[in-house]
């Protein structure tokens, strides 16, 4: 499993990582986002979706509706599974249709439905550091996502990664 770490000192850095993901992820990509409350999961999705043409104000956490769909250059499917009770409830949402679509699927609190995720995916673990600093550990689960990490490293070289 290939890993890459990015350091963001503020929300702008988080948004830059999201924009870079928008450029590097292809149709059918699945991104599992994990981190504490307030870590920056939704801000990362905002960065990605706005880079593809969504209005930042429209990109909000779908905590109470579970899924938001953004019709952008590449469709973005934004799940928040925090309130999902179990795998069966998640599977009732038809996630495989999203996973196999022409869009990019992002799941906040993905560890809650770990067993339902595709075998290949990009996992992002966000850790809150001091102040507004965040550490993003990206892991390519499966060979499909290894080139994504290579592209991110090249694109963001010198922009806060380690």
ROMAR-584398 format. One record per residue: y, x, z of N, C-alpha, C in turn. Coordinates in nm, 3 decimals, padded with zeros to 5 digits. Layout:
! residues N
@n_py=Y&n_px=X&n_pz=Z&ca_py=Y&ca_px=X&ca_pz=Z&c_py=Y&c_px=X&c_pz=Z
...
! end
This chain:
! residues 162
@n_py=-00.117&n_px=00.085&n_pz=00.000&ca_py=00.000&ca_px=00.000&ca_pz=00.000&c_py=00.124&c_px=00.090&c_pz=00.000
@n_py=00.211&n_px=00.065&n_pz=-00.094&ca_py=00.334&ca_px=00.142&ca_pz=-00.107&c_py=00.443&c_px=00.075&c_pz=-00.023
@n_py=00.524&n_px=00.159&n_pz=00.045&ca_py=00.634&ca_px=00.108&ca_pz=00.129&c_py=00.763&c_px=00.180&c_pz=00.095
@n_py=00.874&n_px=00.111&n_pz=00.119&ca_py=01.006&ca_px=00.170&ca_pz=00.100&c_py=01.098&c_px=00.107&c_pz=00.204
@n_py=01.188&n_px=00.185&n_pz=00.259&ca_py=01.278&ca_px=00.137&ca_pz=00.363&c_py=01.422&c_px=00.147&c_pz=00.315
@n_py=01.499&n_px=00.043&n_pz=00.347&ca_py=01.641&ca_px=00.037&ca_pz=00.312&c_py=01.719&c_px=00.008&c_pz=00.439
@n_py=01.829&n_px=00.079&n_pz=00.458&ca_py=01.918&ca_px=00.057&ca_pz=00.572&c_py=02.045&c_px=-00.012&c_pz=00.524
@n_py=02.082&n_px=-00.121&n_pz=00.589&ca_py=02.208&ca_px=-00.190&ca_pz=00.558&c_py=02.294&c_px=-00.188&c_pz=00.683
@n_py=02.419&n_px=-00.151&n_pz=00.667&ca_py=02.508&ca_px=-00.143&ca_pz=00.782&c_py=02.584&c_px=-00.274&c_pz=00.806
@n_py=02.575&n_px=-00.367&n_pz=00.709&ca_py=02.647&ca_px=-00.494&ca_pz=00.722&c_py=02.588&c_px=-00.597&c_pz=00.626
@n_py=02.647&n_px=-00.717&n_pz=00.626&ca_py=02.598&ca_px=-00.824&ca_pz=00.538&c_py=02.612&c_px=-00.786&c_pz=00.391
@n_py=02.714&n_px=-00.709&n_pz=00.357&ca_py=02.732&ca_px=-00.668&ca_pz=00.218&c_py=02.612&c_px=-00.584&c_pz=00.172
@n_py=02.565&n_px=-00.494&n_pz=00.256&ca_py=02.448&ca_px=-00.413&ca_pz=00.223&c_py=02.324&c_px=-00.499&c_pz=00.204
@n_py=02.310&n_px=-00.601&n_pz=00.287&ca_py=02.198&ca_px=-00.695&ca_pz=00.273&c_py=02.208&c_px=-00.767&c_pz=00.140
@n_py=02.329&n_px=-00.810&n_pz=00.104&ca_py=02.351&ca_px=-00.877&ca_pz=-00.024&c_py=02.322&c_px=-00.786&c_pz=-00.142
@n_py=02.355&n_px=-00.657&n_pz=-00.129&ca_py=02.327&ca_px=-00.561&ca_pz=-00.236&c_py=02.177&c_px=-00.546&c_pz=-00.258
@n_py=02.101&n_px=-00.544&n_pz=-00.150&ca_py=01.956&ca_px=-00.538&ca_pz=-00.163&c_py=01.905&c_px=-00.664&c_pz=-00.232
@n_py=01.958&n_px=-00.779&n_pz=-00.195&ca_py=01.918&ca_px=-00.905&ca_pz=-00.259&c_py=01.949&c_px=-00.903&c_pz=-00.408
@n_py=02.067&n_px=-00.853&n_pz=-00.446&ca_py=02.104&ca_px=-00.845&ca_pz=-00.588&c_py=02.011&c_px=-00.751&c_pz=-00.663
@n_py=01.975&n_px=-00.640&n_pz=-00.600&ca_py=01.882&ca_px=-00.545&ca_pz=-00.664&c_py=01.745&c_px=-00.610&c_pz=-00.682
@n_py=01.703&n_px=-00.689&n_pz=-00.584&ca_py=01.576&ca_px=-00.761&ca_pz=-00.598&c_py=01.582&c_px=-00.860&c_pz=-00.715
@n_py=01.696&n_px=-00.926&n_pz=-00.732&ca_py=01.712&ca_px=-01.022&ca_pz=-00.842&c_py=01.690&c_px=-00.953&c_pz=-00.976
@n_py=01.735&n_px=-00.830&n_pz=-00.988&ca_py=01.721&ca_px=-00.757&ca_pz=-01.113&c_py=01.579&c_px=-00.704&c_pz=-01.135
@n_py=01.507&n_px=-00.678&n_pz=-01.028&ca_py=01.378&ca_px=-00.612&ca_pz=-01.042&c_py=01.258&c_px=-00.706&c_pz=-01.036
@n_py=01.273&n_px=-00.822&n_pz=-00.975&ca_py=01.160&ca_px=-00.915&ca_pz=-00.965&c_py=01.145&c_px=-00.995&c_pz=-01.094
@n_py=01.021&n_px=-01.021&n_pz=-01.131&ca_py=00.994&ca_px=-01.097&ca_pz=-01.253&c_py=00.947&c_px=-01.238&c_pz=-01.217
@n_py=00.932&n_px=-01.320&n_pz=-01.320&ca_py=00.882&ca_px=-01.456&ca_pz=-01.301&c_py=00.749&c_px=-01.452&c_pz=-01.230
@n_py=00.730&n_px=-01.544&n_pz=-01.137&ca_py=00.606&ca_px=-01.551&ca_pz=-01.062&c_py=00.602&c_px=-01.459&c_pz=-00.941
@n_py=00.714&n_px=-01.395&n_pz=-00.910&ca_py=00.718&ca_px=-01.307&ca_pz=-00.792&c_py=00.722&c_px=-01.388&c_pz=-00.664
@n_py=00.654&n_px=-01.336&n_pz=-00.562&ca_py=00.653&ca_px=-01.399&ca_pz=-00.430&c_py=00.697&c_px=-01.294&c_pz=-00.329
@n_py=00.797&n_px=-01.332&n_pz=-00.248&ca_py=00.851&ca_px=-01.241&ca_pz=-00.147&c_py=00.837&c_px=-01.306&c_pz=-00.011
@n_py=00.764&n_px=-01.239&n_pz=00.078&ca_py=00.743&ca_px=-01.286&ca_pz=00.215&c_py=00.846&c_px=-01.219&c_pz=00.305
@n_py=00.934&n_px=-01.298&n_pz=00.366&ca_py=01.041&ca_px=-01.246&ca_pz=00.451&c_py=01.008&c_px=-01.270&c_pz=00.598
@n_py=01.013&n_px=-01.165&n_pz=00.676&ca_py=00.983&ca_px=-01.175&ca_pz=00.818&c_py=01.089&c_px=-01.099&c_pz=00.898
@n_py=01.122&n_px=-01.152&n_pz=01.013&ca_py=01.220&ca_px=-01.090&ca_pz=01.101&c_py=01.266&c_px=-01.192&c_pz=01.203
@n_py=01.329&n_px=-01.145&n_pz=01.306&ca_py=01.378&ca_px=-01.231&ca_pz=01.413&c_py=01.486&c_px=-01.326&c_pz=01.363
@n_py=01.514&n_px=-01.427&n_pz=01.443&ca_py=01.624&ca_px=-01.517&ca_pz=01.415&c_py=01.751&c_px=-01.436&c_pz=01.403
@n_py=01.827&n_px=-01.456&n_pz=01.296&ca_py=01.952&ca_px=-01.384&ca_pz=01.276&c_py=01.937&c_px=-01.246&c_pz=01.214
@n_py=01.816&n_px=-01.212&n_pz=01.170&ca_py=01.793&ca_px=-01.078&ca_pz=01.115&c_py=01.857&c_px=-01.060&c_pz=00.978
@n_py=01.870&n_px=-01.168&n_pz=00.901&ca_py=01.931&ca_px=-01.156&ca_pz=00.768&c_py=01.844&c_px=-01.208&c_pz=00.655
@n_py=01.743&n_px=-01.288&n_pz=00.688&ca_py=01.654&ca_px=-01.341&ca_pz=00.585&c_py=01.731&c_px=-01.429&c_pz=00.485
@n_py=01.809&n_px=-01.522&n_pz=00.536&ca_py=01.884&ca_px=-01.610&ca_pz=00.447&c_py=01.992&c_px=-01.532&c_pz=00.372
@n_py=02.055&n_px=-01.437&n_pz=00.436&ca_py=02.157&ca_px=-01.355&ca_pz=00.368&c_py=02.096&c_px=-01.278&c_pz=00.252
@n_py=01.974&n_px=-01.229&n_pz=00.269&ca_py=01.905&ca_px=-01.159&ca_pz=00.160&c_py=01.880&c_px=-01.255&c_pz=00.044
@n_py=01.836&n_px=-01.376&n_pz=00.074&ca_py=01.814&ca_px=-01.477&ca_pz=-00.030&c_py=01.946&c_px=-01.509&c_pz=-00.099
@n_py=02.056&n_px=-01.521&n_pz=-00.022&ca_py=02.187&ca_px=-01.546&ca_pz=-00.083&c_py=02.223&c_px=-01.436&c_pz=-00.182
@n_py=02.200&n_px=-01.311&n_pz=-00.145&ca_py=02.230&ca_px=-01.200&ca_pz=-00.234&c_py=02.152&c_px=-01.209&c_pz=-00.364
@n_py=02.025&n_px=-01.244&n_pz=-00.353&ca_py=01.939&ca_px=-01.257&ca_pz=-00.470&c_py=01.984&c_px=-01.375&c_pz=-00.557
@n_py=01.998&n_px=-01.491&n_pz=-00.495&ca_py=02.030&ca_px=-01.612&ca_pz=-00.571&c_py=02.170&c_px=-01.606&c_pz=-00.635
@n_py=02.268&n_px=-01.552&n_pz=-00.564&ca_py=02.402&ca_px=-01.543&ca_pz=-00.624&c_py=02.405&c_px=-01.442&c_pz=-00.738
@n_py=02.325&n_px=-01.337&n_pz=-00.730&ca_py=02.317&ca_px=-01.242&ca_pz=-00.841&c_py=02.260&c_px=-01.308&c_pz=-00.966
@n_py=02.182&n_px=-01.414&n_pz=-00.947&ca_py=02.124&ca_px=-01.486&ca_pz=-01.060&c_py=02.208&c_px=-01.606&c_pz=-01.103
@n_py=02.321&n_px=-01.631&n_pz=-01.035&ca_py=02.412&ca_px=-01.736&ca_pz=-01.079&c_py=02.432&c_px=-01.853&c_pz=-00.985
@n_py=02.368&n_px=-01.854&n_pz=-00.870&ca_py=02.390&ca_px=-01.962&ca_pz=-00.773&c_py=02.521&c_px=-01.941&c_pz=-00.700
@n_py=02.578&n_px=-02.048&n_pz=-00.649&ca_py=02.697&ca_px=-02.040&ca_pz=-00.565&c_py=02.653&c_px=-02.003&c_pz=-00.424
@n_py=02.718&n_px=-01.904&n_pz=-00.363&ca_py=02.678&ca_px=-01.860&ca_pz=-00.229&c_py=02.678&c_px=-01.975&c_pz=-00.129
@n_py=02.774&n_px=-02.068&n_pz=-00.142&ca_py=02.784&ca_px=-02.181&ca_pz=-00.050&c_py=02.663&c_px=-02.273&c_pz=-00.060
@n_py=02.598&n_px=-02.275&n_pz=-00.177&ca_py=02.482&ca_px=-02.362&ca_pz=-00.197&c_py=02.354&c_px=-02.303&c_pz=-00.139
@n_py=02.354&n_px=-02.172&n_pz=-00.114&ca_py=02.233&ca_px=-02.106&ca_pz=-00.068&c_py=02.236&c_px=-02.100&c_pz=00.085
@n_py=02.164&n_px=-02.194&n_pz=00.145&ca_py=02.158&ca_px=-02.205&ca_pz=00.290&c_py=02.012&c_px=-02.210&c_pz=00.334
@n_py=01.989&n_px=-02.187&n_pz=00.459&ca_py=01.852&ca_px=-02.190&ca_pz=00.511&c_py=01.797&c_px=-02.332&c_pz=00.498
@n_py=01.678&n_px=-02.344&n_pz=00.439&ca_py=01.618&ca_px=-02.477&ca_pz=00.424&c_py=01.535&c_px=-02.519&c_pz=00.544
@n_py=01.579&n_px=-02.484&n_pz=00.663&ca_py=01.500&ca_px=-02.509&ca_pz=00.784&c_py=01.454&c_px=-02.654&c_pz=00.796
@n_py=01.540&n_px=-02.749&n_pz=00.770&ca_py=01.503&ca_px=-02.889&ca_pz=00.793&c_py=01.444&c_px=-02.956&c_pz=00.670
@n_py=01.467&n_px=-02.901&n_pz=00.551&ca_py=01.410&ca_px=-02.959&ca_pz=00.430&c_py=01.293&c_px=-02.876&c_pz=00.378
@n_py=01.270&n_px=-02.761&n_pz=00.431&ca_py=01.162&ca_px=-02.668&ca_pz=00.403&c_py=01.181&c_px=-02.591&c_pz=00.271
@n_py=01.220&n_px=-02.660&n_pz=00.162&ca_py=01.234&ca_px=-02.591&ca_pz=00.033&c_py=01.368&c_px=-02.627&c_pz=-00.032
@n_py=01.437&n_px=-02.523&n_pz=-00.080&ca_py=01.553&ca_px=-02.542&ca_pz=-00.167&c_py=01.518&c_px=-02.479&c_pz=-00.300
@n_py=01.557&n_px=-02.545&n_pz=-00.408&ca_py=01.539&ca_px=-02.490&ca_pz=-00.542&c_py=01.676&c_px=-02.464&c_pz=-00.601
@n_py=01.693&n_px=-02.344&n_pz=-00.654&ca_py=01.819&ca_px=-02.306&ca_pz=-00.717&c_py=01.793&c_px=-02.282&c_pz=-00.865
@n_py=01.858&n_px=-02.360&n_pz=-00.949&ca_py=01.843&ca_px=-02.346&ca_pz=-01.094&c_py=01.938&c_px=-02.237&c_pz=-01.141
@n_py=01.885&n_px=-02.119&n_pz=-01.153&ca_py=01.963&ca_px=-02.003&ca_pz=-01.190&c_py=01.898&c_px=-01.937&c_pz=-01.311
@n_py=01.947&n_px=-01.820&n_pz=-01.347&ca_py=01.893&ca_px=-01.743&ca_pz=-01.459&c_py=01.740&c_px=-01.733&c_pz=-01.451
@n_py=01.689&n_px=-01.699&n_pz=-01.334&ca_py=01.547&ca_px=-01.710&ca_pz=-01.301&c_py=01.544&c_px=-01.810&c_pz=-01.187
@n_py=01.467&n_px=-01.918&n_pz=-01.197&ca_py=01.466&ca_px=-02.014&ca_pz=-01.087&c_py=01.429&c_px=-01.947&c_pz=-00.954
@n_py=01.494&n_px=-01.992&n_pz=-00.847&ca_py=01.468&ca_px=-01.939&ca_pz=-00.714&c_py=01.417&c_px=-02.054&c_pz=-00.626
@n_py=01.302&n_px=-02.032&n_pz=-00.562&ca_py=01.241&ca_px=-02.129&ca_pz=-00.472&c_py=01.243&c_px=-02.068&c_pz=-00.332
@n_py=01.320&n_px=-02.130&n_pz=-00.244&ca_py=01.349&ca_px=-02.075&ca_pz=-00.113&c_py=01.284&c_px=-02.162&c_pz=-00.006
@n_py=01.178&n_px=-02.112&n_pz=00.054&ca_py=01.106&ca_px=-02.182&ca_pz=00.161&c_py=01.152&c_px=-02.130&c_pz=00.296
@n_py=01.155&n_px=-02.217&n_pz=00.395&ca_py=01.168&ca_px=-02.178&ca_pz=00.535&c_py=01.055&c_px=-02.249&c_pz=00.607
@n_py=00.953&n_px=-02.175&n_pz=00.646&ca_py=00.833&ca_px=-02.236&ca_pz=00.703&c_py=00.831&c_px=-02.231&c_pz=00.855
@n_py=00.947&n_px=-02.207&n_pz=00.916&ca_py=00.955&ca_px=-02.197&ca_pz=01.061&c_py=00.900&c_px=-02.323&c_pz=01.131
@n_py=00.930&n_px=-02.439&n_pz=01.077&ca_py=00.891&ca_px=-02.564&ca_pz=01.141&c_py=00.755&c_px=-02.617&c_pz=01.093
@n_py=00.689&n_px=-02.545&n_pz=01.005&ca_py=00.556&ca_px=-02.586&ca_pz=00.958&c_py=00.456&c_px=-02.568&c_pz=01.072
@n_py=00.376&n_px=-02.672&n_pz=01.097&ca_py=00.283&ca_px=-02.669&ca_pz=01.211&c_py=00.160&c_px=-02.582&c_pz=01.186
@n_py=00.106&n_px=-02.588&n_pz=01.063&ca_py=-00.017&ca_px=-02.514&ca_pz=01.037&c_py=-00.034&c_px=-02.495&c_pz=00.886
@n_py=-00.141&n_px=-02.424&n_pz=00.850&ca_py=-00.167&ca_px=-02.396&ca_pz=00.709&c_py=-00.183&c_px=-02.524&c_pz=00.627
@n_py=-00.249&n_px=-02.625&n_pz=00.683&ca_py=-00.271&ca_px=-02.750&ca_pz=00.609&c_py=-00.138&c_px=-02.816&c_pz=00.572
@n_py=-00.045&n_px=-02.819&n_pz=00.667&ca_py=00.086&ca_px=-02.879&ca_pz=00.638&c_py=00.157&c_px=-02.800&c_pz=00.528
@n_py=00.146&n_px=-02.668&n_pz=00.534&ca_py=00.208&ca_px=-02.585&ca_pz=00.430&c_py=00.144&c_px=-02.612&c_pz=00.294
@n_py=00.012&n_px=-02.619&n_pz=00.291&ca_py=-00.058&ca_px=-02.640&ca_pz=00.164&c_py=-00.025&c_px=-02.775&c_pz=00.102
@n_py=00.010&n_px=-02.874&n_pz=00.184&ca_py=00.051&ca_px=-03.005&ca_pz=00.132&c_py=00.178&c_px=-02.997&c_pz=00.049
@n_py=00.257&n_px=-02.892&n_pz=00.068&ca_py=00.380&ca_px=-02.873&ca_pz=-00.009&c_py=00.353&c_px=-02.826&c_pz=-00.152
@n_py=00.230&n_px=-02.787&n_pz=-00.181&ca_py=00.195&ca_px=-02.738&ca_pz=-00.314&c_py=00.251&c_px=-02.601&c_pz=-00.344
@n_py=00.239&n_px=-02.506&n_pz=-00.251&ca_py=00.300&ca_px=-02.375&ca_pz=-00.274&c_py=00.245&c_px=-02.301&c_pz=-00.395
@n_py=00.119&n_px=-02.324&n_pz=-00.431&ca_py=00.063&ca_px=-02.253&ca_pz=-00.545&c_py=00.139&c_px=-02.283&c_pz=-00.674
@n_py=00.193&n_px=-02.405&n_pz=-00.686&ca_py=00.273&ca_px=-02.438&ca_pz=-00.805&c_py=00.398&c_px=-02.351&c_pz=-00.811
@n_py=00.457&n_px=-02.323&n_pz=-00.698&ca_py=00.573&ca_px=-02.235&ca_pz=-00.693&c_py=00.532&c_px=-02.091&c_pz=-00.718
@n_py=00.423&n_px=-02.048&n_pz=-00.653&ca_py=00.378&ca_px=-01.910&ca_pz=-00.666&c_py=00.344&c_px=-01.875&c_pz=-00.811
@n_py=00.296&n_px=-01.973&n_pz=-00.886&ca_py=00.253&ca_px=-01.950&ca_pz=-01.025&c_py=00.359&c_px=-01.992&c_pz=-01.126
@n_py=00.480&n_px=-02.020&n_pz=-01.080&ca_py=00.586&ca_px=-02.069&ca_pz=-01.167&c_py=00.658&c_px=-01.955&c_pz=-01.239
@n_py=00.762&n_px=-01.994&n_pz=-01.311&ca_py=00.844&ca_px=-01.897&ca_pz=-01.383&c_py=00.961&c_px=-01.848&c_pz=-01.297
@n_py=00.955&n_px=-01.878&n_pz=-01.168&ca_py=01.065&ca_px=-01.840&ca_pz=-01.080&c_py=01.026&c_px=-01.735&c_pz=-00.978
@n_py=01.118&n_px=-01.713&n_pz=-00.886&ca_py=01.098&ca_px=-01.620&ca_pz=-00.775&c_py=01.088&c_px=-01.706&c_pz=-00.649
@n_py=00.980&n_px=-01.690&n_pz=-00.576&ca_py=00.958&ca_px=-01.766&ca_pz=-00.453&c_py=00.980&c_px=-01.675&c_pz=-00.333
@n_py=01.069&n_px=-01.719&n_pz=-00.244&ca_py=01.098&ca_px=-01.644&ca_pz=-00.121&c_py=01.063&c_px=-01.733&c_pz=-00.003
@n_py=00.993&n_px=-01.676&n_pz=00.094&ca_py=00.949&ca_px=-01.753&ca_pz=00.210&c_py=01.001&c_px=-01.689&c_pz=00.337
@n_py=01.090&n_px=-01.759&n_pz=00.407&ca_py=01.134&ca_px=-01.713&ca_pz=00.538&c_py=01.028&c_px=-01.750&c_pz=00.641
@n_py=01.005&n_px=-01.661&n_pz=00.738&ca_py=00.904&ca_px=-01.678&ca_pz=00.843&c_py=00.764&c_px=-01.680&c_pz=00.781
@n_py=00.741&n_px=-01.602&n_pz=00.680&ca_py=00.616&ca_px=-01.604&ca_pz=00.604&c_py=00.494&c_px=-01.572&c_pz=00.689
@n_py=00.512&n_px=-01.498&n_pz=00.797&ca_py=00.395&ca_px=-01.464&ca_pz=00.880&c_py=00.329&c_px=-01.589&c_pz=00.938
@n_py=00.402&n_px=-01.700&n_pz=00.943&ca_py=00.347&ca_px=-01.824&ca_pz=00.998&c_py=00.242&c_px=-01.886&c_pz=00.905
@n_py=00.245&n_px=-01.848&n_pz=00.776&ca_py=00.149&ca_px=-01.902&ca_pz=00.678&c_py=00.079&c_px=-01.788&c_pz=00.604
@n_py=00.062&n_px=-01.677&n_pz=00.672&ca_py=00.006&ca_px=-01.554&ca_pz=00.615&c_py=-00.120&c_px=-01.579&c_pz=00.532
@n_py=-00.210&n_px=-01.662&n_pz=00.581&ca_py=-00.337&ca_px=-01.685&ca_pz=00.512&c_py=-00.322&c_px=-01.767&c_pz=00.384
@n_py=-00.205&n_px=-01.826&n_pz=00.362&ca_py=-00.182&ca_px=-01.909&ca_pz=00.244&c_py=-00.107&c_px=-01.835&c_pz=00.133
@n_py=-00.065&n_px=-01.715&n_pz=00.161&ca_py=00.015&ca_px=-01.639&ca_pz=00.064&c_py=-00.073&c_px=-01.579&c_pz=-00.044
@n_py=-00.015&n_px=-01.554&n_pz=-00.162&ca_py=-00.092&ca_px=-01.491&ca_pz=-00.269&c_py=-00.142&c_px=-01.352&c_pz=-00.227
@n_py=-00.251&n_px=-01.312&n_pz=-00.285&ca_py=-00.310&ca_px=-01.181&ca_pz=-00.256&c_py=-00.210&c_px=-01.071&c_pz=-00.287
@n_py=-00.134&n_px=-01.084&n_pz=-00.396&ca_py=-00.030&ca_px=-00.987&ca_pz=-00.429&c_py=00.106&c_px=-01.049&c_pz=-00.400
@n_py=00.191&n_px=-00.970&n_pz=-00.331&ca_py=00.324&ca_px=-01.018&ca_pz=-00.295&c_py=00.407&c_px=-00.899&c_pz=-00.249
@n_py=00.535&n_px=-00.922&n_pz=-00.234&ca_py=00.624&ca_px=-00.824&ca_pz=-00.174&c_py=00.654&c_px=-00.872&c_pz=-00.033
@n_py=00.631&n_px=-00.789&n_pz=00.065&ca_py=00.662&ca_px=-00.825&ca_pz=00.203&c_py=00.786&c_px=-00.749&c_pz=00.247
@n_py=00.875&n_px=-00.820&n_pz=00.313&ca_py=00.999&ca_px=-00.761&ca_pz=00.364&c_py=01.006&c_px=-00.789&c_pz=00.513
@n_py=01.004&n_px=-00.685&n_pz=00.592&ca_py=01.020&ca_px=-00.696&ca_pz=00.737&c_py=01.160&c_px=-00.648&c_pz=00.771
@n_py=01.240&n_px=-00.735&n_pz=00.832&ca_py=01.378&ca_px=-00.702&ca_pz=00.867&c_py=01.387&c_px=-00.680&c_pz=01.017
@n_py=01.441&n_px=-00.566&n_pz=01.055&ca_py=01.458&ca_px=-00.533&ca_pz=01.195&c_py=01.606&c_px=-00.520&c_pz=01.226
@n_py=01.650&n_px=-00.588&n_pz=01.330&ca_py=01.789&ca_px=-00.578&ca_pz=01.376&c_py=01.805&c_px=-00.447&c_pz=01.450
@n_py=01.901&n_px=-00.369&n_pz=01.406&ca_py=01.933&ca_px=-00.243&ca_pz=01.473&c_py=02.064&c_px=-00.264&c_pz=01.549
@n_py=02.129&n_px=-00.160&n_pz=01.589&ca_py=02.253&ca_px=-00.172&ca_pz=01.664&c_py=02.363&c_px=-00.239&c_pz=01.582
@n_py=02.435&n_px=-00.332&n_pz=01.645&ca_py=02.546&ca_px=-00.400&ca_pz=01.577&c_py=02.501&c_px=-00.480&c_pz=01.458
@n_py=02.564&n_px=-00.453&n_pz=01.343&ca_py=02.530&ca_px=-00.527&ca_pz=01.221&c_py=02.429&c_px=-00.452&c_pz=01.135
@n_py=02.376&n_px=-00.343&n_pz=01.184&ca_py=02.279&ca_px=-00.264&ca_pz=01.108&c_py=02.144&c_px=-00.335&c_pz=01.101
@n_py=02.085&n_px=-00.327&n_pz=00.982&ca_py=01.953&ca_px=-00.385&ca_pz=00.960&c_py=01.866&c_px=-00.282&c_pz=00.888
@n_py=01.738&n_px=-00.284&n_pz=00.921&ca_py=01.641&ca_px=-00.202&ca_pz=00.850&c_py=01.546&c_px=-00.297&c_pz=00.777
@n_py=01.528&n_px=-00.272&n_pz=00.649&ca_py=01.440&ca_px=-00.351&ca_pz=00.564&c_py=01.322&c_px=-00.265&c_pz=00.525
@n_py=01.204&n_px=-00.301&n_pz=00.571&ca_py=01.083&ca_px=-00.230&ca_pz=00.528&c_py=01.014&c_px=-00.318&c_pz=00.425
@n_py=01.009&n_px=-00.270&n_pz=00.302&ca_py=00.949&ca_px=-00.344&ca_pz=00.192&c_py=00.811&c_px=-00.285&c_pz=00.163
@n_py=00.712&n_px=-00.372&n_pz=00.154&ca_py=00.574&ca_px=-00.330&ca_pz=00.129&c_py=00.520&c_px=-00.401&c_pz=00.006
@n_py=00.467&n_px=-00.323&n_pz=-00.087&ca_py=00.403&ca_px=-00.378&ca_pz=-00.206&c_py=00.259&c_px=-00.412&c_pz=-00.170
@n_py=00.230&n_px=-00.539&n_pz=-00.161&ca_py=00.093&ca_px=-00.583&ca_pz=-00.135&c_py=00.032&c_px=-00.609&c_pz=-00.272
@n_py=-00.040&n_px=-00.512&n_pz=-00.322&ca_py=-00.098&ca_px=-00.518&ca_pz=-00.456&c_py=-00.017&c_px=-00.437&c_pz=-00.554
@n_py=-00.081&n_px=-00.390&n_pz=-00.660&ca_py=-00.016&ca_px=-00.300&ca_pz=-00.755&c_py=00.099&c_px=-00.363&c_pz=-00.833
@n_py=00.102&n_px=-00.494&n_pz=-00.846&ca_py=00.210&ca_px=-00.560&ca_pz=-00.922&c_py=00.348&c_px=-00.526&c_pz=-00.866
@n_py=00.358&n_px=-00.503&n_pz=-00.736&ca_py=00.488&ca_px=-00.484&ca_pz=-00.673&c_py=00.527&c_px=-00.337&c_pz=-00.652
@n_py=00.437&n_px=-00.245&n_pz=-00.682&ca_py=00.472&ca_px=-00.103&ca_pz=-00.668&c_py=00.587&c_px=-00.063&c_pz=-00.760
@n_py=00.589&n_px=-00.107&n_pz=-00.888&ca_py=00.704&ca_px=-00.073&ca_pz=-00.973&c_py=00.836&c_px=-00.134&c_pz=-00.923
@n_py=00.827&n_px=-00.246&n_pz=-00.853&ca_py=00.948&ca_px=-00.308&ca_pz=-00.795&c_py=01.010&c_px=-00.213&c_pz=-00.693
@n_py=00.925&n_px=-00.156&n_pz=-00.607&ca_py=00.976&ca_px=-00.061&ca_pz=-00.506&c_py=01.032&c_px=00.063&c_pz=-00.573
@n_py=00.967&n_px=00.113&n_pz=-00.678&ca_py=01.019&ca_px=00.229&ca_pz=-00.751&c_py=01.156&c_px=00.198&c_pz=-00.809
@n_py=01.171&n_px=00.079&n_pz=-00.869&ca_py=01.299&ca_px=00.040&ca_pz=-00.929&c_py=01.407&c_px=00.023&c_pz=-00.824
@n_py=01.373&n_px=-00.034&n_pz=-00.711&ca_py=01.471&ca_px=-00.051&ca_pz=-00.603&c_py=01.519&c_px=00.085&c_pz=-00.553
@n_py=01.425&n_px=00.175&n_pz=-00.534&ca_py=01.461&ca_px=00.308&ca_pz=-00.486&c_py=01.554&c_px=00.379&c_pz=-00.583
@n_py=01.524&n_px=00.367&n_pz=-00.712&ca_py=01.609&ca_px=00.431&ca_pz=-00.814&c_py=01.747&c_px=00.366&c_pz=-00.816
@n_py=01.749&n_px=00.231&n_pz=-00.813&ca_py=01.876&ca_px=00.158&ca_pz=-00.823&c_py=01.964&c_px=00.180&c_pz=-00.700
@n_py=01.902&n_px=00.184&n_pz=-00.583&ca_py=01.979&ca_px=00.190&ca_pz=-00.460&c_py=01.986&c_px=00.332&c_pz=-00.400
@n_py=01.941&n_px=00.430&n_pz=-00.475&ca_py=01.946&ca_px=00.568&ca_pz=-00.426&c_py=02.089&c_px=00.603&c_pz=-00.385
@n_py=02.105&n_px=00.644&n_pz=-00.264&ca_py=02.239&ca_px=00.680&ca_pz=-00.214&c_py=02.318&c_px=00.561&c_pz=-00.163
@n_py=02.258&n_px=00.441&n_pz=-00.166&ca_py=02.329&ca_px=00.321&ca_pz=-00.122&c_py=02.281&c_px=00.273&c_pz=00.014
@n_py=02.227&n_px=00.364&n_pz=00.095&ca_py=02.191&ca_px=00.326&ca_pz=00.229&c_py=02.043&c_px=00.326&c_pz=00.258
@n_py=01.963&n_px=00.366&n_pz=00.161&ca_py=01.819&ca_px=00.365&ca_pz=00.187&c_py=01.775&c_px=00.493&c_pz=00.256
@n_py=01.654&n_px=00.486&n_pz=00.307&ca_py=01.596&ca_px=00.607&ca_pz=00.365&c_py=01.450&c_px=00.615&c_pz=00.328
! end
